[in-house]
Amino acid sequence: MEFSKYSKSIMEVLGSVETAEIDKLIEMLIDAYEHGKYVFVIGNGGSAANASHLAQDFAKGTRQFSSQTRRLKALSLTDNTPFITAQGNDEGYDSIFEQQLRTFANSGDYLIAISGSGNSPNIIKAVEWANDNGIVTMGVTGYDGGKLRKLAKHTVHVPLNEMCTAESIHSIIFHYVILELREKFKQMN
């Protein structure tokens, strides 16, 4: 495929994403910021990389200056390698995110679960636990959204049956969200 065709296809898929879903994500993050709630982000593979990047951007990229007192509290649960390997080894990989949420999350916190297929067992288990324990859930999906799209309280869905490009579009959306939050937080401080 020529790059011009690829970039055109990306623009078409971006245009098909429901802007109301992105607006809801921004609204949730503003609420977390205003109320000092934690935002946990999870994913596997490329979505784990997106989760790490997104949490870092939430925590640092939304600040205007170093002395800004109020901060968006965000953590990627994909980055806790010792916990993930111990949990995976002792009790199974399906529980790596759920068990971290049990340790760190409180009712009223937020969980952003990124899964291209929407069917990763460790993602589904974490979202089920979060839903049962008062944590607001947002699923970010590709393909048909899988189980995650039905299970999460809110979703941002990229209707594309190609993992690499869906993950790239997730990243584009996340960067847009960061830029919007930066402006909104500036007005709030």
N, C-alpha and C positions, 0 to 999 in steps of 0.2 A: 504494500500500500504506500502510496506517495504521502509525504508529510502533509501536504495541503489537504488531502482527503481526510487524513487522520485528524488534523486540527479542526476541520469542518465538522467531523462527526462528534468531536468533543463539545463543540459549541452547540450542536443540536441536542445532545444529551443534557448539557447544562441548562439549556432552555426548557427542558421537559421536567426539571426538578421543581416541585411545588415551593414557591417562595414563602408561602404561609408556614411550611415546615421549618424553614430556615429562620423565619421570624420568631417562631416558637422557641427554637433553640436559644436565640439571642435573649428572648424574654426570660427564659429559665436561668440563664447565666447572670443576668442583671439581678434577678431575685437572689441567687446564691451570693453575689457580691454584696448586695444591700444587707443581707441577714447573716453574713459571715459563715455561710455553709460551705462544706467541702464539695468539690466536684471531682469524682473519681472517673478515670478513663481506662477502658480495657479493650483489648483486641489481640489477634494472633497474626503472626507473619508480617505482611505489609501493613495490616491494620494495627499491629503492635507498634510498628515504627510510627504510624500516624498518631497513635495514642500517646506515645512518648513526646512527639513533636507538639501535639495539641496541648498537652498538659503544661509543657514548658512555655508555650506561647500564652496560655491563659495566665500563668503565674508571673511571667516577666513581660511578654509582648503587649499586654494590655496596659502596662504602667506608662505614664508619661515622663516620670522622673524618679530617681532613686529614693527620694525622701517621701514619696507618696505613702501616706500612712495606711490607708485602706487598700487591701489587696484581694484579688480573687484567689482563693485557696484551692489549688488544683494538684492532683497527684495521679500519675500513671501507675496503675498496679501491674503493668507489664515490666516495670523496671526493678522490681524487688527480686532479683535473681536468687539469693539464698532461700527466701521463702518459697518461691516457685519451685525450685529444685527439690527442696525438702518435702514440700506438700505433694508434689508430683510423685516423688519416690515412695513416700510413706502411705499416701491415701489415694493417689491417682490424679492425673492431670485435669480431669473434669472439675475438680474442686479448687483449683489454684486462685481463682478470682473470688469465688464465694467465701472462702475462708479468710481472705484478706478483708473483705467487706465486713465479715463478722467481727474482725479485730478492730477496724478503724472507723467504720461508718456509724452514723447516728440517724435517727428518724429526721427527715427534713433535708438531708444531704441529697446530692444528685449523682447519678451514674450515667455516663455516656458509654454505650457498648457499640463498638464498631465491628461489623462482620459483613464481608462481601456477600457471602451466601446466606447469612442470617441463621445458620444451622449449627454453629460450633457448640458442642456440648458444654464447654466451660463457660461460654458466654450466656447460654440459655440458663444454666444453673445459677449463675450470678444474678441475672435479671429476675428470675423467679424469687430468689431470696430477697433481693432489693424490694420488689413489689410487695412482698409479704411483711416487710419491716419498715415501711413508711419512707422509702427512698424513691425519689422521683426518677423515673427511667426514660432515657432517650436512646433509641436504636438507630444506628446509621448503617444503611444496608445497600446492597446492589442486587443483581439478578431479580427474583420476584420478592425478595425480602425475607423469605423463609419464615421460620418460627419466630424469629426476633421481631419482625415487623408486626406480627399479631400480638406478641407478648408485651413489648415495651409500651409504656403509657403514651409516648410520643415517638415519632420517627422522622428522619430525613432519609428519603429513599431515592437512590440513583437507579433508574430503570435501565440497567445495562447488563447483559449476560457475558461480560468479559472482565475478569478480576483485575488485571493490571490497570486498565483504564478507569474502572470504577473506583479503585483506590486513589488514582490521580485526581479524579473529580472530587472525591471526599476531601483531599488535601486543598483543592481550590476553594471549596466551600468553607473549610475551616479557616483559611487565611482571610477570606471575606469576613467571617464572623469576628476574627481578631480585630480587624480594622474597624468594624462597626463598634465593637465593645470599647476600643480605645477612645473613640470619639464620645461615646455615651458616658464612659467613666470620667472623662475630662469635664464634661458638663456637670457631673454629680459632685465633683471635688471642689 
